[in-house]
Amino acid sequence: MADLKAPLVRPKRKKTWVDYFVKFRWIIVIFVVLPISATLYFLIYLGDMYSESKSYEQRRKEHDENVLKVIKRLKQRNAAKDGLVCTARKPWIAVGMRNVDYKRARHFEVDLGEFRNILGINKEKMIARVEPLVNMGQISRATVPMNLSLAVVAELDDLTVGGLINGYGIEGSSHLYGLFADTVEAYEIVLAGGELVRATRDNEYSDLFYAIPWSQGTLGLLVAAEIRLIPVKEYMRLTYIPVKGDLQALAQGYMDSFAPKDGDESKIPDFVEGMVYNPTEGVMMVGTYASKAEAKKKGNKINNVGWWFKPWFYQHAQTALKKGQFVEYIPTREYYHRHTRCLYWEGKLILPFGDQFWFRFLFGWLMPPKVSLLKATQGEAIRNYYHDMHVIQDMLVPLYKVGDALEWVHNEMEVYPIWLCPHKLYKSPIKQQIYPEPGFEYEKRQGDTEDAQMYTDVGVYYAPGPVLRGEEFDGSEAVRKMEKWLIENHGFQPQYAVSELDEKSFWRMFDGDLYEHCRKKYRAVGTFMSVYYKSKKGRKTEKEVREAEQAHLETAYAEAD
C-alpha cells in the first residue's frame, strides 16, 4: 500500500445550530442522561439480584411459560393482514448505531422482554444456559466468583447474549476462541410457524445452527442459548508494551505480541488488544490469568481499574508510551469491563471534561451514560449529524492486512485512537455469512492455524480529524469507500453499524447461500424481514419490504455470482 498521505486540505465547513447543540450536549448528559442512567443501572441490578434469588428450577419453569407465550403470539399472526414479525423492544434501546427504521413500517410485535435470566450453570459440562437478554455484566457477576467465565466476554456491560449471537461479539480472548457465536454450543429457536427447536453443530438443525450468527434475528426468535465456559483465575496479569514507528511497524508489533512467528503456543497470551493513538505510536496489551496469591506477592502492583475515580483505561494504557513497558494485576471482572466506564474513548466526546480527576472523583460513579438514553435524547437532525460527522465502525480484516487497514483509515478518516482485537475466523463445515479466505491454510501466515484464519477487528470510533478541525467531511462517502475496501480485501463490516451498502454489494461482502437456504427451509420468508433490509440504512416502507420478500428467489447475491 502507498505511503501515508498528507492530510487533505479541505474547505472549512459552515457551522449550523446542530454543531452548537452537539458541542453543549454535555449539559443534557449531566443533568438528564447520567442521573436517569444511574437509576436504571440500579433498578437493573435489583432485577438481576431478584432473578438470582430464584432457584434454577423456578427460572426454567418461568422460561417454559414465556416460550409458550411467544409460540401462542406467533400463531395469532395473520400473514395476509399483519406486518412482518419483530421484537417489541423499542428502537432506541438497541446498543447498535444504525437506525432501527424497519420498526417504523407496520409490523407484528412479539415481546421477549421477560427473557433475561441465567437458566443454569453446569460446572461439569462447562456450559451456561442463558436467555437472550442476559447481558455481559450480569453473566460475569454470576460466573467470575466461581472462577468461571464465558470464553468470550464482550467489554461493555449492556451488550446482550442475543445481540452478540445474532449480530457480532468479540473480546481480547477471541484469538483463542473466535467470535462470541463460535462459543455457543446450542441455540433454542422459535421458528416462523411457532415450532421450538434446538439447533446444534451435529443434529438435524445443524444448518440452522451455522446460519444463526450474523442473521440479525431474521431466521427465528432466539429464546435461549447454551454457551461454553472456561476456568479462570482471580486476576489478569497485564503487560503494557509500547510500540513506535510507522503504521506498518505498529501492525507488526501488534501481531508479534500474541502470534509468535515460531508457532510456540506456550507464548500465546490469554488476552490481547492494541490501541493505536496516532500514526507513530501504539500500546499493545497482553494478559494471562493469575491467582490471587501471585497478584498479592510483594512487589506486584494491583490496579482496581473498576473504581469510579480511576483514570479511563485507554488513557491509563497510553502512559506506557512515556514510562515504557510495565506489568500490573487487575481483578478479572474489572478487566473484562475495562472499557465500560468511558465507552472506549467515546466518553471524551460526550463529556469533554469527564476524564479530569475532579469529575471522576465527584461524578465518576454515575458513568457511563446508557447508550440507549443517549440515542433517546437525540432527534432526527442530531442523529443525521452523527452519521455524517462521526465514525463508529469495525473493520474485520485478515491479520496480515492490518497495516494496510490502518493506513487506509489514516488517509480517509484520520480517526484516533484505533482499537485492535484479533479473532479466529473458523473454516466451518458449512460456509457461513463470514468465512476465511479460500486456501488460507496453505499460506501459513502469522497467526493462522489449520482450522482458522486469524482476523483482526480494527475498531474506528471517534470524530474524524477533518471534523475536529472544522473542515468538510462526507461521512456517508467515507463509509462507502470503507465498504468497497473491505470487499476488495475479503473483510467484513459488523451490521450493528451504519451501512451504505446496496443489496448487490451486501451479498458480495457476505455469503448468502446458507442464509437463504434456511430462510426458505424454515419458512422465515414472509414472516421475518431479510437481513439486508433489516440492516439497510434509512426508512423501510412496508411496500418496499414486502416486494423484496416476494423477489427473494432473484436475490442480489445471485446476480453478483
N, C-alpha and C positions, 0 to 999 in steps of 0.2 A: 504494500500500500504506500501511497505517496507520503512524503514528509508532512508534518503539521503545517497547515496554512496559517498565515497571519489572520487574526480576526477580521472579518469583513467590515468595511466601513459602511454602515447602514445609516440611512437618514433618521433623524430624530422623530419620535412618534408624538403626535399631539395628544395631550392628556385629556381625558373626559372625566365626568363625575365618578365613573366606576373606579378609576385609578385612586381617587381620593378616598372613596369608600373602603377599598381594599387596604389602603395604607393605614387607615384608622379602624380597621375591623377589630383590632385588639380590644377596643372598648366593649364591643358586644361580647367578645370571647370572655373577658374578665368578669363582666357583670351579669352575663346571662348564661353563656355556654358552660363555663367552668363550674359554677355552683350547681347547675342542673346535672352536669356530668357526674360530679361527686355524689350527688344524691342518688342518681341512677346506679352508679357503681355500688353504692352501699346497699341499695334495695336488691340489686342482682346478687350481691354477696349473701344477703339474708336468705334470698331464694335458694341459692346453692347450699347454704347450711341446712335449710329446711329439707331439701332433697336428700342431702347426705344423712339426715336423721332417720330417714325411712330405710327399712331393710331392702336388700336387693330383691327379695321376693315381692314386696309391695310395689317397688318401682316397675318390675316386669309385669305385674298384673295391670297397673295403670297403662303401661305401654301397649299391652294387648288390647285394652279397651279403646285407646286412642287410635290404634291401627284400624280397628273395626269402624270407627267414626269416619276415617279417611276413605275406606272402601265404600261405605254407605254413601258418602258425599259424592264420590266419583260416579257411582251408579245412578245418582239423581240427575246427572247431566244429560241434557237433550242435545245431541250433536247438531241437530238441524237448527236449533234456536240459540243455544248458548255459545259464548265465545270459547277460545282455546283455554286450556287449564293452566293456571299458575298459582303459586302460593299466595296466601293472604298477607304476607309480610309487606309492610309499606315500603315504597321505593327508596325513601331517604334512609331507611335503617341499614341497607346494604353497605358494606365497607368499601366495595369497589368504586372506582372513579367514573366509570361510564354512566351515562344517563339510563335510568331504568324506564325508558319511554314505552317499552312494549306493554306496560301495565296501563297505559293511557287508552289503549284500544279496548273494546268490550272484551271482557274475559270472565272466566269461571273460576272463582277463588276456592282453594282448599286450604284450610287452616292447619298449619303444622306447628303452631305456637307452643304446644304442650310438650313437644319432643326435645327436652333439654336436660335429660337425666343420664347419668352413668348407670348402665344396667348391670354391670358386673365386671370384676377384675379377677381373672383366673391366673393365679401365680404359677400353677403347674404348666398350663399350656402357654403362658406368657401372652395372653390376649385380653384386651379391654373391649367390652361390648358397650357401645355408646349410641345415643340418639344424635340426630344431625345438628341440633342447636347447642350442643355442648361446645364450649369454647376452650381455647388453649389455656387460659388462666385457671379455669375450673378443673380441667383434667390434670394439669401439672400440680395443682394444690392437693389433689387426691392421691397421685401416684408417687411423687418425689419423696414424701415421708416414708414410703415403703421401700425406698431405694430402687424404684422402678420408674420408667418413663416411656412415653411413646417414642418410637425410633426417630421420628421427625416431629419436632415441636416448633411450629411457626412462632416467630418472635412476638407478635402483637397479641395481647390478651384477648381482644374481642373477636379474633378470627375463629370461625366455627368449623366443626368437622365437616358439615355438609358443604360449605363453601370451598374448603380445601380439597374435597374429593371431587365434586362436580366441576370445580374450577381449577385452581392452581395453588400449591403449597410447597414451600421449600424452607430449609434451615441449614445451619452450618454442619449438620451431620449427613446432609444429602449426598455428599461424595462417597459415603459408605452404603446408604440405604435407598437412594433415589428420591424422587419426589414423594409428597405425602401419600398420594394414592397408591404408590408402589408398596407401601407398608400395610395396606388393607388386605385382610385375608378373606373377607366375605361382605357382601352387600345384601341388605334386606330392602327390596324394592316393591312398591305397589305399582303395577302396570296400568296401562290405559283402561283396560277392561275391569279393573278392580281386583286382579289376582295378586296375592302376596307371594313373592318368590325369593329364594336365597341363592345368590349367584356367587360361585367360587371359581378358582382357576381351572378346576377339573370336573365340574359337574355339568349337568345338561344345559346350564345357563352360562357356560364359560364365555360364549361370545358377548353376552351382555356384561359380564364381569370386565372384559377388556375394553368395552365401549363406553362404560360409565365415566371414566376420567375425561375431563375437558368437555363433557356433554352439556354442562350448564343446566342439569335437571330436565332435559328435553326428551329423555327416554322413559322416565317414570319418576315416581316420588320416593326419594330415599327416606326410610324411616328408622334404620339402624345400620351400624357397621361394626365389624369385628376387626380391631387394629392391633398390630404387633407391638408388644412391649419388649424393652431391653433392660438389663440390670444397669444401674448407675450408682455413683458414689455421692457423697455429700457436697463435694466441691469440684470446681473446674480449675485446673492449673492452666492459666492462660499466659502465653508468651506473646509479647508485642514486638514485631520485627519491622523496623523502619526500612523502607526501600526508596532509593533515589535514582534518578536517571530519566530517560525519555519514556514515553508511554509503552513502547515495546519492552523496555527494560523492566518497568513496573509489572507488566503482564508476566514476564519470565520469572521475576521474583515471587509473584503470586503462585505460579504453577509449581515452582521449586519448594514452596512452603509446605505443600501437602502431597505432592505427587513425585516421589523420589525417582530420579532417572534410572537408577539401578533396579527398580521394581521391588525393593525390600519393603514388604508390608509392615514390618515392625516399626518403620519410620512414619507410617501414616497416622496422623492425629485423629482424635475422636471428633473434633470440631475445627472448622476453619472458616474464616471470612476475610475479606480485604476491603479497605477503604482507600480510594484514590482522592486526595484532597486538592490536587492541582496537576498540571501536565508533567510535573517533575518529581512529585512526592506522594508516597502512599505508605500505609501501615498494614501489614498482614498479621493476622492473629491466629494462632493455633492453640488448641486446648485439648487436654487429656483429663479424664476423670481422676479425682484424688480423694483419698479418705480424709475424714476429719482429723485423724491422728497426724497424717502427713501435713495437712494445712496448718496445724497448730504447733508444728515444730519451731523451735527457736530460730529466729532469723527470717522466717517466711512472712510475707505480707498478705493479710486478708483484707479484701476490699468489698464491703457490702454495697454494691452499686445500686441496690434497690431502695436505699434510704432516700426520702424525698428531697433532701438538701444536697445530695451528691451531684457533682458535675455530670452533665449529659454525657452518655457513654461515648459518642463519636468524638467529642471534644477531649475526653479523657484519653482515648486511644491516640489522638493526634499529638499528645505530649511526647510520644516516643520519637518524634522527629527531632526534638531538641535534646532529650536526655538519653537517647539511644535505647537499645533493646533492654527490656525488663520483663520480670515474671511476677505474677501475683495470683492469689487464690480467691475465687469468687464463689459464694454459695450457689449450688447448681440451679435452683429455681430462679434466683435473681439473674443468673447468667442467661437462662433461657429467654427472659423477658427484658433484656438489657435495653432494647430499643423502644420499649412501650412508652416510657415517660415523655420522651421528646419526639415520638413518631419518626424515628430515624433522625433526620435533621429538618423535617418539615416544621417542627415546633419553632424554629428560629424565624420563619416567615410569618407564622401565625401570631407569635408573641416575640417581637424583636428583642425584648429585654428579659425574656423568660429564662435565659441561661445565666443571668447575673446572680451572684450569691444572695443578695438581699431578697430577690424574688423567690429563688429556690427555697431559702430558709423560711420565709413567711408564707408562701403560697404554693410551694412545690408539691405539697400533699394533695392539691386539687388536680394536679396533672395526671393523665393527659386529658384534653378535651375529647369527648366522644366524636369520632368521625361522623357518625350519623347525625349528631346535633350540628356539627359544622355544615353539613350538607343541608339540613333543615332550615338553617338561618341564612341561606343564600338564595336569592331569586334567580330568575332566568338570566338576567344580564350578568350577574356575578358568576354564575355557572359558566356561561359562554366565555367570560373573561378568562377564567382559569383554564378552559380548554385551549384558548388561543395564546395565553401568556405564561403558561405553566406546563411543566412536563412531569408526568408520573407514569413511567413506562418501565417494563422489564424486557430486556432483550436476551433470549436464551440462545446461546451460540456455542459451537464446538470449542473446547478448551483451547485448541491451537489457534483459534481466530480471535481470542480475547484482545490481543494487542491491536488488531485491525478494528475491532468494535470500539475500543477506547479512542482510537484516532478519529473514527467516524463521528462519535459523539462530540469530541472536542471541535471538530471542524464544522459540524452542522448545528450543534446546540449550545456548546460551551456550558455544560451543567457540571457543577462540582458541589459536594463530594459525589463520588460514584461508588456504589456498593458492588462487591464481587462475592458471589457464593457459588461454589461448584456443586454439580449434581450428576449422578449417573443417569444416563438415558438408556434403558434396557432394550435389548433385542427380544421382544416378546414373541411367543408362538404365533400370535395373530397380530397383524400390523395395526397399530393404534393411530389415533389422530396425530400424535407426535412420535417420531421414530428416528433412530440414528442414521447416519449417512451409510448408504449401501457400501459394503466392503470395508468398513472401518476396522474390522478385526484383523485385517491383513496388513494394515498400515503400521500398527504397533506404535502409535503416537503416545506421547507422555500422558499418563493418567488413564488411558484406555485399558480395558480388560477384554477377555474373550466374550463375555456376555453383555457388556455395556460400554457405550462411548461416553467419555467424560465431557459434560457440557458445563457452562457457567451462566448464571443469571447476572447480567450486567444491569444493575438497578440504577435508573436515571430519575431522580426525584428532586426537583427544585426549580426555581425560576432560571431560565436561560440567561447567559451573560448579556445578550443584547437587551433583554427586558430590564435587567438590573441597571444597565447604562442608559435607559430611557430611549432605546432605539426601536425601530420597527422590527417585528418578528412575526412570522406567519406560522403559528403552531400547527395548524392542520397540514400545511405543506411539509413541515419538518417531520411529522408523523408519517405522512405518505412516503417520504424518502426513506425513513427508517424501515417501514414495512417492505419496501422494494429491496432494500439492502438485506433484510433478513431472508426474504425469499431466495435471493441470489446466493446466499451463503448458508443455506439449509438451517436457518434459525427460526425461532417461533416467538410469537407475541402472546403472553397470557391475556385471556379475554376479559379480565376484570377492568382492563384499561380502555381508554378511548381509542377506537379504531377507525381508520379511514378506508379500510379495505372494501372493495366491491366484491360481489359474490364470487366472481371468477377468480379473483386474486386470493380470496379467503381459502378456496379449495386448492389453490396452488401451494399455499403455505401449509395447510393441514391435509391429511389424507382422510377422505370421506367414505371409503368403501365399507368398512366395518360399521361405521356410524349409520349410514343409510340402510345397510342390511338389517341392522337391529331396529331402526325406525319402522321399517315395513313389517318385519317379523313379529314385533311386539306391539303393533298397531298404534304406534305413537303419532304417525302421520294423521292429521286431522284432530288430534287431541292436544298435543303439546307443540308449541312453536319450535321451528327448526333452530339449531344452534347459531346459524349465521344471522337470522333475523333477530334472534334474542340479543346477539352481540352487536348488531349493526347500530351505528351512530344515528341519532335523530329519531323523530317520532315515527311510529309504525301505525298505519291505519289498518283497520280490520280488513278492508278490501285488499290491501297490499299483501297482508299476511296470508289470507285465505287463497289468493291467487298463487302465491308462492307454494303453498301446501299442495294445491291441485297440480302444479307443474313439477312436483318432486322427481318424477321419472326423467326429467330433462334437466337435471341439476347442473350448475356451472362447473362443478369439478369434473363431470364427464366431458364437457366441452374442452376443458383445459387439457385433459388426457389426449 
